[in-house]
């Protein structure tokens, strides 16, 4: 049976070697037959048990080792965050915010419903000295909840026609965004570029195909009121390690840091993320 199987494989092309369920089952049947023929029944049962026990022990040991490493890393970070919050580490007390002009917070929509945590986070950022914060979630939960809270307070003023809210004008500006804002911005920018092309000097059949550069798109987004400043640091709260559809033209050179769950956020973690960013050196192309 082994000779027949190898002869069939030698005739087939390279594409037939792609793994499939049928080929795997044939390999397993072949290996079972070889074991049955070459190894006596008693030794076969004993060796099979030993192999399973060895592999199972190795898997459990590897799983335990990974869990210990993760637990150790979590405890070290937790201790570091507590020391930062208590002021024991002097280097985290005087943060250099020259590089951090614009900061963004991306929150998973389900966690964004916790307005208490959002307000606490904004309070921390204001105390640190951050001047401009962009809040984003995909479904627009923050636009509805946070904007309502800010409008009801005495100090903030809301800009008409924009999703920008000024909280304590001399301290912090808060910008509220959602996924729909990005789609609307792209649609308006495309219409603007198309209109410019149609109103160009060339008419008729001599009109050349349009070639739009990154600069053209950036100018179009600014022209329709959706440009916005390029962000320096983006903090992501939630299970997903991505920016969840945040407008891509705003994060071309942005440092992105995953902060874990909003429910378990730590002041020390926010300070450490800002401190680490202040120590980074970014190279920009010409």
Backbone as a ProteinNet text record, in pm:
[ID]
protein_1_A
[PRIMARY]
XXXXXXXXXXXXXXXXXXXXXXXXXXXXXXXXXXXXXXXXXXXXXXXXXXXXXXXXXXXXXXXXXXXXXXXXXXXXXXXXXXXXXXXXXXXXXXXXXXXXXXXXXXXXXXXXXXXXXXXXXXXXXXXXXXXXXXXXXXXXXXXXXXXXXXXXXXXXXXXXXXXXXXXXXXXXXXXXXXXXXXXXXXXXXXXXXXXXXXXXXXXXXXXXXXXXXXXXXXXXXXXXXXXXXXXXXXXXXXXXXXXXXXXXXXXXXXXXXXXXXXXXXXXXXXXXXXXXXXXXXXXXXX
[TERTIARY]
83.6	0	86.8	201	291.6	350.7	391	449.4	347.2	223.7	119.6	95.1	91.9	66.2	176.7	304.5	416.6	420.6	382.6	380.9	277.2	160.5	56	103.7	173.3	218.3	327	412.9	521.1	469.5	353.9	297.2	226.9	168.5	91.5	183.1	125.3	199.8	218.4	287.1	314.2	187.2	86.6	-37.6	-115	-94.7	-167.7	-115.2	-2.3	52.8	-11.6	-102.7	-172.2	-251.1	-246.2	-312.1	-463.6	-525.7	-670.9	-711.3	-838.9	-887.9	-864.4	-888.4	-870.8	-725.1	-630.8	-489.3	-440.8	-488.9	-450.2	-499.3	-622.5	-676.3	-599.4	-554.4	-476.7	-341.1	-279.2	-152.8	-171.7	-279.5	-304.6	-332.8	-409.5	-435.2	-306.5	-219.9	-92.5	-4.8	1.3	82.9	28.1	-104.1	-164.9	-131.8	-132.4	-102.9	43	134.3	275.6	298.7	235.2	248.8	193	79.2	16.1	101.6	172.3	253.3	386.5	451.7	588.5	598.2	498.2	505.7	406.2	450.7	359.4	247.7	134.5	17.1	45.4	113.9	136	226.7	335.5	425.2	358	269.8	201.3	111	37.4	-51.3	28.9	139.9	222.9	288.4	345.2	410.8	311.5	188.9	86.7	49	37.3	3.8	116.3	240	354.7	363.3	340.4	345.4	238.5	116.6	8.9	36.8	90	121.3	232.5	332.9	443	396.2	320.3	270.3	176.4	89	-1.9	71.6	175.2	254.3	329.2	384.3	456.4	364.7	242.9	147.1	106.6	80	42.3	156.8	279.5	395	415.1	399.5	413.8	304.9	181.2	69.4	91.5	141.4	169.1	279.2	383	494	447.8	364	312.2	225.7	142.3	57.1	140	249.4	335.9	402.2	447.5	510.5	410.5	287.4	185.1	148.3	135.5	102.3	212.7	337.5	450	454.7	432	431.1	317.8	199.8	85.3	114	171.9	199.4	306.6	407.2	512.1	453.7	371.4	308.4	214.6	140.1	48.2	124.3	236.7	319.6	376.3	417.8	471.2	365	242.9	134.3	101.8	104.2	77.2	185.7	310.5	420.8	413.4	372.4	356.8	244.1	131.1	16.1	47.4	128.8	161.9	274.5	337.3	441.8	578.4	601.2	730.2	838.3	799.4	895.7	899.6	1009.8	1018.7	1014.7	1069.3	1077.4	940.3	837.9	703.1	623.7	683.8	610.9	608.3	719.8	729	731.9	614.5	604.4	630.9	708.1	733.9	626.7	536.9	423	443.4	568.2	594	555.2	582.2	550.4	402.3	336.7	198.2	102.9	77.9	-16.8	-159.3	-175.2	-308.4	-309.3	-400.5	-413.9	-553.3	-563.9	-693.3	-718.5	-844.3	-888.9	-990	-959.3	-1050.5	-1106.5	-1239.4	-1305.5	-1401	-1401.8	-1498.6	-1638.6	-1733.9	-1865.6	-1938.6	-1923.6	-1992	-1936	-1805.6	-1743.5	-1763.8	-1788.8	-1808.2	-1935	-2024.8	-2147.3	-2120.6	-2002.1	-1965.6	-1914	-2006.2	-1969.6	-1890.4	-1908.4	-1833.7	-1683.8	-1647.3	-1506.9	-1451.4	-1534.4	-1490.2	-1461.4	-1550.4	-1529.3	-1406.6	-1385	-1267.1	-1139	-1141.4	-1025.4	-995.4	-1101	-1082.6	-1027.6	-1071.3	-1018.4	-869.7	-827.9	-685.2	-603.5	-652.4	-579.9	-571.3	-679.1	-676.5	-576.6	-570	-475.7	-331.2	-308	-173.2	-130.2	-228.1	-197.2	-218.4	-291.2	-320.3	-420.2	-393.5	-474.4	-582.1	-558.4	-653.1	-673.5	-799.5	-833	-943.9	-925.3	-1028.1	-1084.3	-1215.3	-1283	-1351.9	-1333.7	-1388.9	-1441.8	-1559	-1607.1	-1687.4	-1702.8	-1760	-1906.4	-1985.5	-2130	-2175.9	-2086.3	-2125.2	-2183.1	-2154.1	-2205.7	-2148.9	-2019.8	-1956.9	-2011.5	-2042.5	-2097.2	-2229.3	-2308.2	-2438.6	-2427	-2352.3	-2347.6	-2258.5	-2134.5	-2040.5	-2083.2	-2132.1	-2174.8	-2291	-2382.1	-2495	-2446.5	-2349.7	-2296.2	-2225	-2146.2	-2070.7	-2160.6	-2267.4	-2360.6	-2433.4	-2459.4	-2535	-2450.7	-2315.7	-2230.6	-2222.2	-2170.5	-2172.2	-2057.2	-1938	-1819.3	-1806.6	-1833.6	-1802.7	-1888.7	-1836.4	-1913.3	-1902.8	-2011.2	-2015.8	-2014.6	-1924.9	-1916.1	-2030.8	-2101.9	-2215.6	-2169.1	-2239.9	-2212.8	-2095.9	-2022.2	-1908.3	-1925.6	-1852.4	-1854.5	-1739.5	-1710.1	-1600.9	-1659.1	-1624.4	-1672.9	-1554.2	-1559.3	-1451.1	-1485.1	-1406.4	-1424.5	-1320.5	-1366.2	-1275.7	-1177.3	-1220.9	-1150.6	-1000.5	-961.8	-819.8	-744.5	-813.7	-747.6	-750.3	-867.2	-876.3	-984.5	-956.6	-1055.5	-1085	-1212.9	-1254.2	-1324.7	-1279.3	-1339.6	-1406	-1531.6	-1607.7	-1627.6	-1588.2	-1597.3	-1657.4	-1712.3	-1761.7	-1727.8	-1760	-1728	-1800	-1921.5	-1997.7	-1931.7	-1859.5	-1789.4	-1682.3	-1613.1	-1511.5	-1570.9	-1681.8	-1748.5	-1799.6	-1858.6	-1909.8	-1796.8	-1683.3	-1569.6	-1515.8	-1504	-1453.3	-1548.5	-1679.4	-1777.4	-1772.9	-1763.4	-1758	-1628.7	-1517.4	-1389.3	-1389.2	-1450.2	-1458.1	-1543	-1655.6	-1740.1	-1666.1	-1589.9	-1514.1	-1409.3	-1336.5	-1234.9	-1297.1	-1411.8	-1481.2	-1529.2	-1581.6	-1629.8	-1514.6	-1401.2	-1284.6	-1238.2	-1243.5	-1200.5	-1293.6	-1425.4	-1522.4	-1517.2	-1477.7	-1469.7	-1332.5	-1246.8	-1113.2	-1113.5	-993.5	-981	-1003.3	-960.6	-973.4	-1116.9	-1170.3	-1307.6	-1308.6	-1420.6	-1441	-1355.4	-1321.6	-1249	-1101.6	-1048.9	-909.1	-883.9	-989.3	-975	-901	-792.9	-711.1	-772.2	-736.1	-783.3	-724.5	-805.7	-755.6	-653.6	-553	-453.1	-448.8	-498.8	-507.6	-395.6	-321.4	-213.9	-264.4	-178.3	-214.4	-239.2	-162.5	-181.3	-317.7	-360.5	-492.5	-603.9	-593.5	-696.4	-695.8	-576.4	-567.4	-629.8	-600.9	-659.4	-810.7	-858.8	-1002.8	-1072	-1011.9	-1069.3	-1074.5	-970.1	-970.8	-1074.8	-1091.6	-1187.5	-1331	-1362	-1498.8	-1515.7	-1412.4	-1424.8	-1400.3	-1330.2	-1303.7	-1154.7	-1071.7	-928.2	-882.8	-887.9	-847.8	-697.5	-645	-500.3	-453.2	-328.1	-267.4	-241.1	-283.7	-272.9	-132.6	-89	43.4	37.7	-60.6	-71.6	-216.3	-237.7	-372.2	-376.4	-464	-481.3	-608	-597	-708.7	-754.5	-882.7	-942.6	-1044.8	-1030.1	-1120.4	-1043.9	-1115.5	-1047.9	-971.8	-1013.9	-951.2	-822.4	-718.4	-590	-582	-672.9	-674.5	-744.2	-744.7	-803	-952.1	-1016	-1162.3	-1220.6	-1150.5	-1204.8	-1184.3	-1093.1	-1062.8	-1013.9	-1053.9	-1012.6	-863.4	-830.2	-690.3	-602.3	-657.4	-576.1	-533.9	-589	-551.9	-441.6	-407.4	-312.7	-196.2	-149.2	-40.3	90.3	116.1	239.8	209.1	95.2	48.7	105	145.5	185.9	59.4	36.5	-84.5	-47.8	-119.2	-91.8	-221.8	-220.6	-337.9	-333	-441.1	-443.6	-524.8	-585.3	-667.8	-811.4	-879.7	-1020.6	-1036.4	-1141.2	-1170.3	-1209.9	-1273.5	-1320.8	-1204.1	-1089	-973.8	-862.9	-898.2	-795.7	-726.7	-600.6	-519.4	-457.1	-453.4	-391.4	-242.8	-178	-36.3	-9.8	-102.7	-85.5	-93.7	-183	-195.5	-69.2	-20.3	102.1	220.1	230.8	342.7	336.6	216.5	202.5	246.6	208.1	247.8	397.8	452.1	596.5	677.4	635.4	705.4	701.1	588.2	577.8	671.7	683.5	769.3	916.3	952.7	1092.4	1122.1	1021.5	1042.2	1090.2	1167.1	1214.7	1156.7	1082.4	1018.3	1090.2	1117.6	1178.5	1071.3	1070.4	972.4	1042.8	977.6	1033.2	1023.3	1105.8	1105	990.1
-121.7	0	126.4	119.8	233.4	260.4	156	172.9	232.1	183.3	236.7	383.7	419.7	559.4	651.8	609	690.7	700.6	594.9	599.2	697.3	699.1	794	937.5	962.6	1098.5	1144.5	1053.1	1093	1132.9	1082.7	1115.4	1250.8	1282.2	1406.5	1527.9	1644.7	1770.5	1830.1	1943.5	2009.1	2059.8	2097.9	2150.3	2047.2	1918.3	1813.7	1792.5	1853.6	1836.8	1930.9	2017.2	2105.7	2023.4	2057.8	1977.2	1982.3	1869.9	1860.2	1755.4	1748.8	1653.8	1510.6	1484.5	1348.8	1305.4	1398.1	1361.5	1339	1420.8	1402.7	1269.4	1234.1	1105.9	988.9	1003.5	897.2	880.9	994.4	987.2	918	954.4	894.3	745.4	706.8	563.9	490.6	552.4	490.6	473.9	578.5	569.6	464.9	456.1	353.5	213.2	196.8	65.7	27	127.4	98.9	60.8	135.1	102.9	-34.5	-64.9	-195.3	-310.7	-289.9	-397	-412.1	-299.4	-304.4	-317.7	-266.6	-266.5	-366.6	-450.3	-546.7	-475.7	-541.5	-477.2	-421.6	-497.5	-452.1	-328.6	-335.3	-219.9	-99.7	-125.2	-16.5	58.9	-9.7	54.5	132.4	70.9	135.9	262.5	254.3	370.8	482.1	444.2	544.8	620.2	551.2	616.2	708.3	661.4	743	869.7	853.7	969.6	1071.3	1023.3	1115.8	1185.8	1110.7	1169.5	1273.9	1243.9	1338.7	1467	1452	1569.8	1652.8	1584.8	1656.8	1732.8	1669.1	1737.1	1855.2	1839.1	1949.1	2066.7	2038.9	2145.5	2218.9	2144.2	2208	2292.9	2242.4	2317.9	2446	2437.3	2555.1	2658.4	2610.1	2699.3	2766.8	2690.7	2746.6	2851	2824.7	2919	3051.4	3043.2	3164.6	3244	3175.1	3242.5	3310.6	3245.6	3304.5	3431.9	3426.9	3544.8	3660.1	3630.9	3734.9	3790.1	3701.9	3745.9	3832.9	3791.3	3871.2	4008.6	4013.5	4142.1	4230.6	4171.7	4248.6	4305	4223.5	4268.8	4377.5	4363.6	4465.7	4599.3	4593.1	4716.4	4776.4	4690.4	4739.3	4809.3	4751.7	4814.7	4947.1	4949.4	5072.9	5181.6	5146.1	5244	5299.6	5213.5	5260.1	5355.4	5325.5	5412.5	5547.2	5544.9	5670.4	5754	5688.6	5760.6	5820.2	5751.3	5800.7	5902.6	5925.6	6026.1	5980.8	5849.9	5800.1	5807.9	5809.4	5817.2	5960.4	6028.8	6170.4	6201.6	6114	6145.1	6153.2	6094.6	6100.3	6220.6	6302.8	6415.7	6536.6	6562.4	6679	6632.4	6616	6566.6	6679.2	6647.1	6742	6726	6823.8	6814.5	6895.4	6930	7008.8	6932.5	6800.9	6719.2	6683.7	6679.4	6633.2	6751.4	6792.4	6901.5	6849.6	6732.4	6676.3	6529	6495.5	6358.2	6306.2	6178.7	6117.9	5997.8	5980.4	5866.2	5788	5662.9	5574.7	5473.7	5467	5379.3	5287.1	5161	5066.7	5111	5104.9	5167.6	5115.9	4987.6	4932.7	4993.9	5011.5	5071.3	5222.4	5282.4	5427.2	5471.4	5379.5	5413.6	5449.7	5415.5	5446.7	5590.9	5684.3	5826.6	5867.2	5794.6	5827.4	5808.8	5699	5673.2	5773.7	5809.2	5906.4	6041.2	6086.5	6213.1	6207.4	6091.8	6075.6	6082.3	6018.7	6020.8	6162.1	6234.9	6374.3	6460.3	6433.8	6507.2	6481.9	6356.4	6323.6	6398.2	6397.1	6462.8	6613.4	6671.4	6814.9	6846.7	6759	6779.9	6764.3	6674.3	6655.7	6776.5	6841	6959.1	6944.4	6840.7	6821.2	6927.7	6991.7	7104.3	7065.6	6959.2	6923.6	6772.4	6728.7	6586.5	6556.2	6449.6	6401.1	6270.1	6266.2	6145	6077.9	5946.1	5875.3	5739.1	5704.1	5565.9	5544.9	5423.1	5395	5435.9	5407.4	5425.5	5564.6	5650.6	5786.2	5797.2	5700.1	5704.7	5824.8	5850.7	5962.9	6097.3	6108.3	6234.8	6268.9	6165.2	6189.4	6214.2	6129.9	6137.3	6250.4	6256	6356.5	6497	6513.1	6646	6696.7	6605.7	6645	6689.9	6614.8	6649.6	6784.3	6806.5	6930.6	7051.6	7031.6	7141.5	7183.7	7086	7115.6	7183.5	7177.8	7241.6	7391.9	7463.9	7610.1	7665.8	7605.6	7663.8	7639.6	7518.5	7492.4	7572.4	7595.6	7654.3	7564.1	7543.6	7451.6	7529.3	7494.9	7561.8	7517.8	7611	7578.6	7515.8	7409.5	7346	7251.6	7240.7	7150.1	7056.6	6943.8	6849.5	6879.8	7007.5	7047.4	7120.5	7072.7	7132	7183.6	7307.9	7365.6	7352.8	7276.6	7257.3	7340	7435.7	7526.4	7585.7	7679.7	7731.6	7753.4	7790.2	7814.2	7685.6	7569.7	7446	7337.7	7306.3	7191.6	7212	7163.9	7158.2	7012.7	6978.4	6840.1	6830.7	6739.1	6713	6575.8	6569	6444.4	6392.7	6267.7	6207.9	6068.4	6022.8	5886.3	5835.8	5710.4	5650.4	5720.6	5767.6	5834.9	5965.1	6031.4	6154.3	6127.4	6015.8	5980.7	5950.6	5877.4	5847.9	5975.4	6063.3	6189.2	6275.1	6275.3	6356.4	6306.7	6175.3	6118.6	6149.4	6138.2	6166.3	6313.2	6403	6545.9	6581.2	6522.1	6549.8	6497.9	6380.3	6326.1	6414.6	6464.2	6555.3	6684.6	6734.4	6856.8	6838.8	6727.2	6700.8	6680.3	6610.4	6588	6719.7	6807.3	6937.4	7022	7017.6	7090.5	7037.5	6907.6	6847.1	6886.7	6884.8	6918.7	7066.6	7150.5	7293.6	7336.5	7241.1	7271.8	7333.8	7371.8	7438.3	7342.4	7218.1	7122.4	7076.7	7074.3	7031.9	6934.1	6863.4	6774.4	6649.6	6597.9	6471.9	6487.6	6609.8	6631.1	6633.3	6615.8	6621.7	6496.9	6515.9	6404.9	6344.3	6219.6	6153.5	6224	6240.5	6311.5	6228	6292.6	6229.9	6309.3	6249.2	6318.1	6268.7	6360.2	6327.8	6336.6	6296.9	6305.3	6449.5	6539.6	6682.2	6730.9	6684.2	6722.8	6676.5	6552.4	6498.4	6573.9	6603.2	6677.5	6815.7	6883.4	7016	7008.3	6902.2	6885.2	6862.3	6782	6756.9	6885.9	6966.6	7094.5	7190	7185.7	7275.2	7244.8	7116.1	7078.9	7077.7	7120.7	7134.2	7009.7	6911.3	6786.8	6755.4	6857.6	6832.8	6792	6883.8	6855.2	6841.8	6864.3	6853.9	6708.9	6686.2	6553.3	6523.2	6404.2	6367.5	6316.7	6343.3	6298.6	6163.5	6144.3	6021.6	5975.9	5846.2	5789.3	5675.1	5685	5582.4	5503.4	5371.4	5284.4	5209.5	5224.1	5152.7	5052.8	4926.7	4822.5	4696.2	4590.2	4463.3	4464.4	4546	4545.7	4626.6	4572.4	4641.6	4710.9	4802.5	4878.1	5011.3	5098.3	5232.1	5236.3	5123.8	5111.2	5209.1	5229.7	5313.7	5461.9	5499.9	5642.5	5700.2	5824.3	5883	5869	5798.1	5760.9	5881	5986.6	6102.9	6184.9	6151.5	6222.9	6150.5	6028.7	5948.3	5897.1	5978.7	5936.4	5916.4	5998.6	5989.6	5972	5914.1	5905.3	5782.3	5800.4	5689.6	5629.7	5498.6	5430.9	5336.8	5349.9	5269	5204.4	5071.7	5000.9	5003.4	5051.1	5074.7	4971.6	4874.9	4775.8	4823.1	4765.9	4797.6	4934	5006.3	5135.7	5116.5	5004.1	4976.8	4968.3	4918.7	4901.1	5001.7	5118.5	5219	5269.3	5307.4	5354.4	5489.9	5577.6	5708.8	5692.9	5602	5578.5	5530.9	5451.2	5402.7	5517.9	5613.6	5730.1	5815.3	5837.2	5917.1	5848.9	5716.9	5643.3	5648.5	5637.1	5643.7	5779.7	5887	6021.2	6041.6	5989.2	6002.1	5927.2	5804.1	5727.1	5798	5860	5932.3	6053.4	6121.4	6239.6	6205.5	6079.9	6037.9	5978.5	5964.2	5905.1	6010.3	5962.8	6050.1	5999.7	6083.7	6045.2	6111.1	6031.1	6081.2	6099.7	6213.9	6245.5	6256.3	6200.5	6209.5	6350.7	6377.9	6512.4	6527.5
0	0	0	72	77.1	-60.4	-134.8	-267.7	-364.5	-356.7	-445.6	-417.1	-289.3	-251.9	-301.6	-285.1	-329.9	-480.9	-551.1	-697.2	-747.3	-681.2	-720.9	-699.6	-587.4	-558.1	-652.5	-696.1	-786	-922.7	-964.1	-1094.5	-1089.1	-975.7	-965.1	-967.3	-1005.9	-1010.5	-872.9	-868.5	-740.1	-673.6	-753.4	-695.7	-617.9	-648.3	-577.7	-436.9	-403.6	-269.1	-168.6	-211.3	-118.5	-17.4	113.7	215.7	203.4	223.1	225.1	327.3	355.5	456	410.3	283	232.2	237.5	201.7	204.5	346.2	440.8	581.2	634.4	601.1	646.4	586.6	462.9	400.5	469.2	506.3	580.1	715	784.4	915.5	903.3	801.1	779.6	750.1	671.8	637.5	760.4	844.6	965.4	1061.7	1074.3	1160.2	1110.9	979.5	924.2	946.1	933	957.2	1103	1193.2	1336.2	1366.7	1305.2	1332.1	1283.1	1171.3	1114.3	1185.9	1217.1	1268.3	1419.8	1492.9	1639.6	1696.4	1787.7	1851.4	1926.2	1943.4	2006.6	2145.7	2232.8	2369.6	2374	2296.2	2292.5	2227.8	2129.1	2061.3	2157.8	2240.8	2338	2440.7	2487.8	2588.1	2532.9	2410.6	2351.3	2319.9	2280.7	2253.2	2380.2	2491.7	2618.2	2663.7	2648.9	2688.7	2603.9	2471.9	2383.1	2417.5	2443.1	2479.3	2611.2	2709.3	2838.6	2825.8	2743.6	2724.4	2657.2	2547.9	2476.8	2564.1	2639.3	2728.1	2836.8	2895.4	2999.5	2942.4	2821.6	2758.4	2729.5	2681.4	2652.6	2779.8	2886.3	3013.1	3067.7	3056.8	3105.3	3024.8	2893.7	2808.3	2837.8	2854.6	2887.7	3022.7	3120.4	3252.7	3245.7	3166.5	3152.9	3091.5	2986.9	2923.3	3020.6	3097.2	3195.8	3304.4	3346.6	3449.6	3397.3	3270.2	3210.4	3200.7	3155.2	3145.1	3282.5	3380	3515.5	3573.2	3552.1	3601.2	3537.2	3405.2	3335.1	3385.8	3408	3458.2	3597.8	3685.1	3821.7	3823.2	3736.7	3729.8	3682.5	3578.7	3528.7	3632.5	3701.8	3804.8	3916.7	3957.8	4061	4011.7	3883.4	3825.5	3820.2	3781.2	3773.9	3912.4	4014.1	4151.2	4199.3	4166.2	4205.7	4134.2	4006.9	3932.9	3993.3	4024.3	4079.5	4216.1	4295	4429.1	4428.8	4311.7	4302.1	4348.3	4356.6	4403.2	4296.1	4169.3	4060	4008.5	4034.2	4006.5	3857.6	3773.7	3631.5	3564.7	3626.8	3570.4	3620.5	3707.4	3765	3672.3	3606.8	3518.1	3372.7	3314.6	3177.5	3078	2974.5	2866.8	2759.4	2751.1	2659.8	2531.6	2501.6	2380.6	2254.7	2252.4	2135.6	2129.2	2244.6	2250.6	2236.9	2113.3	2089.3	2075.4	2010.7	1984.1	2024.3	2113.8	2163.9	2131.6	2095.5	2063.5	2154.3	2188.4	2267.6	2183.7	2152.8	2080.4	2179	2187.9	2283.7	2209.1	2245.6	2189.8	2230.6	2136.9	2156.7	2279.8	2311.3	2428.8	2556.9	2562.3	2680.5	2683.7	2567.7	2561.7	2634.4	2663.8	2735.8	2881.6	2930	3068.7	3074.7	3084.1	3082.6	3206.4	3316.7	3438.4	3415.8	3351.8	3322.3	3221.2	3124	3023.3	3088.8	3176.2	3245.7	3336.6	3400.2	3484.9	3401.5	3285.4	3196.3	3146.3	3109.9	3066.6	3180.1	3300.8	3416	3436.5	3418.9	3429.5	3324.3	3200.2	3090.9	3113.4	3164.9	3194.1	3304.8	3406.3	3515.8	3468.2	3373.2	3318.7	3237.8	3170.9	3093.1	2944.3	2902.7	2760.7	2716.1	2602.1	2556.6	2456	2379.7	2273.1	2275.4	2289.7	2296.1	2195.8	2118.6	2026.8	2080.6	2103.4	2150	2032.4	2019.1	1903.1	1945.2	1891.7	1891.5	1764	1721.8	1590	1580	1681.6	1674	1716.3	1756.9	1795.8	1934.9	2021.4	2158.6	2233.4	2213.7	2283.6	2235.6	2106.6	2054.5	2121.7	2152.3	2212.9	2362.4	2431.5	2578.1	2627.6	2579	2629.1	2588.8	2467.1	2422.6	2507	2544.8	2630	2767.3	2822.2	2954.1	2950	2844.8	2835.4	2812.3	2733.1	2708.7	2835.4	2923.1	3044.7	3151.9	3136.8	3236.9	3211.6	3309.2	3301.1	3218.1	3226.9	3164.4	3014.7	2963.1	2822.8	2726.6	2606.3	2498.1	2377.4	2304.7	2192.7	2063.2	1971.5	1842	1752.8	1694.3	1608.7	1477.7	1438.3	1309.6	1309.7	1417.3	1423.9	1541.9	1534.7	1645.5	1739.9	1761.4	1848.8	1969.2	2086.6	2209.9	2288.6	2334.3	2413.4	2560.9	2631.1	2774.9	2849.3	2931.8	3001.8	2901.1	2825	2707.5	2728.4	2847.8	2871	2905	2910.1	2951.8	2845.1	2789	2699	2594.6	2472.7	2366	2336.3	2330.1	2307.3	2173.2	2089.6	1958.8	1962.5	1918.6	1920.9	1779	1755.6	1623.1	1631.5	1516.8	1503.9	1363.9	1338.3	1208.9	1093.9	1118.7	1013.1	969.5	1058.5	1022.4	918.1	932	833.9	697.7	693.2	566.2	500.2	579.8	525.9	471.2	541.4	497	364.1	349	223.6	108.6	132.7	27.6	-15.5	80.9	47.2	-25.2	19.1	-46.5	-190	-212.3	-348	-437.8	-386.4	-464.6	-496.4	-400.4	-421.6	-531.1	-529.1	-630.5	-768.5	-770.3	-897.8	-957.8	-872.6	-919.5	-973.4	-903.6	-951.6	-1087.6	-1105.7	-1231.7	-1346.2	-1317.6	-1421.7	-1458.1	-1364	-1390.2	-1440.8	-1472.6	-1519.4	-1657.7	-1705.8	-1836.4	-1952.3	-1935.7	-2045.8	-2058.8	-2179.4	-2203.5	-2319.5	-2329.2	-2444.5	-2436.7	-2554.9	-2560.8	-2524.1	-2520.8	-2487.5	-2336.7	-2259.5	-2114.2	-2064.5	-1992.7	-1944.7	-1818.7	-1792	-1671.1	-1548.9	-1443.8	-1325.5	-1248.9	-1195.8	-1109.2	-979	-871.8	-743.7	-652.4	-597.1	-504.1	-359.9	-266.9	-125.3	-84.1	-141.4	-111.4	-159.3	-278.4	-329.9	-236.6	-190.8	-101	31.3	84	210.1	197.3	88.2	65.3	48.2	-18.2	-36	98	184.4	317	399.2	389.1	460.7	402.8	270	204.9	245.7	271.9	309.9	461.6	534	678.9	758.4	701.9	772.9	777.8	767.3	771.4	909.9	1000.5	1137.4	1150.5	1270.1	1291	1290.2	1248.1	1258.1	1404.9	1448.6	1589.6	1621.5	1742.9	1787	1857.2	1942.6	2022	2024.3	2006.1	2006.8	2107.1	2205.7	2308.7	2279.2	2270.8	2235.5	2359.8	2394.5	2507.5	2454.4	2496.2	2450.5	2415.7	2379.5	2348.9	2217.2	2121.3	1987.6	1988.8	1925.9	1913.9	1778.1	1750.7	1625.9	1651.9	1550.1	1570.3	1539.8	1507	1493.9	1392.4	1281.1	1174.9	1194.3	1281.1	1299.7	1166.1	1131.4	1002.2	976.6	867.9	843.8	813.9	753.7	717.8	839.4	955.7	1077.9	1156.6	1118.7	1198.5	1113.8	1019.3	931.8	1008.6	1107.8	1185.9	1334.7	1365	1503.2	1573.6	1697.7	1784.3	1845.9	1824.8	1871.8	1986.3	2099.5	2218.3	2264.6	2280.7	2333.6	2485.4	2548.4	2692.4	2769.6	2700.8	2769.3	2786.4	2881.6	2904	2971.5	2931.5	2994	3139.6	3170.6	3305.6	3404.2	3358.4	3447	3416.4	3365.5	3330.5	3455.9	3440.8	3552.9	3517	3614.1	3593.5	3561.1	3629.9	3604.8	3463.3	3406.5	3269.3	3169.6	3194.2	3106.3	3112.9	3233.3	3250	3182.9	3198.3	3138.6	2985.8	2928.7	2782.9	2730.4	2800.4	2758.3	2777.1	2887.3	2911.6	2805.5	2773.1	2670.6	2535.7	2504	2377.3	2375.3	2488.3	2493.4	2473.3	2497.6	2482.3	2345	2261.3	2128.9	2030.3	1931.9	1824.5	1693.5	1625.5	1499.8	1383.7	1282.1	1158.7	1052.7	988.7	885.9	750.1	646.7	512.5	457.4	357.9	297.8	200.3
[MASK]
++++++++++++++++++++++++++++++++++++++++++++++++++++++++++++++++++++++++++++++++++++++++++++++++++++++++++++++++++++++++++++++++++++++++++++++++++++++++++++++++++++++++++++++++++++++++++++++++++++++++++++++++++++++++++++++++++++++++++++++++++++++++++++++++++++++++++++++++++++++++++++++

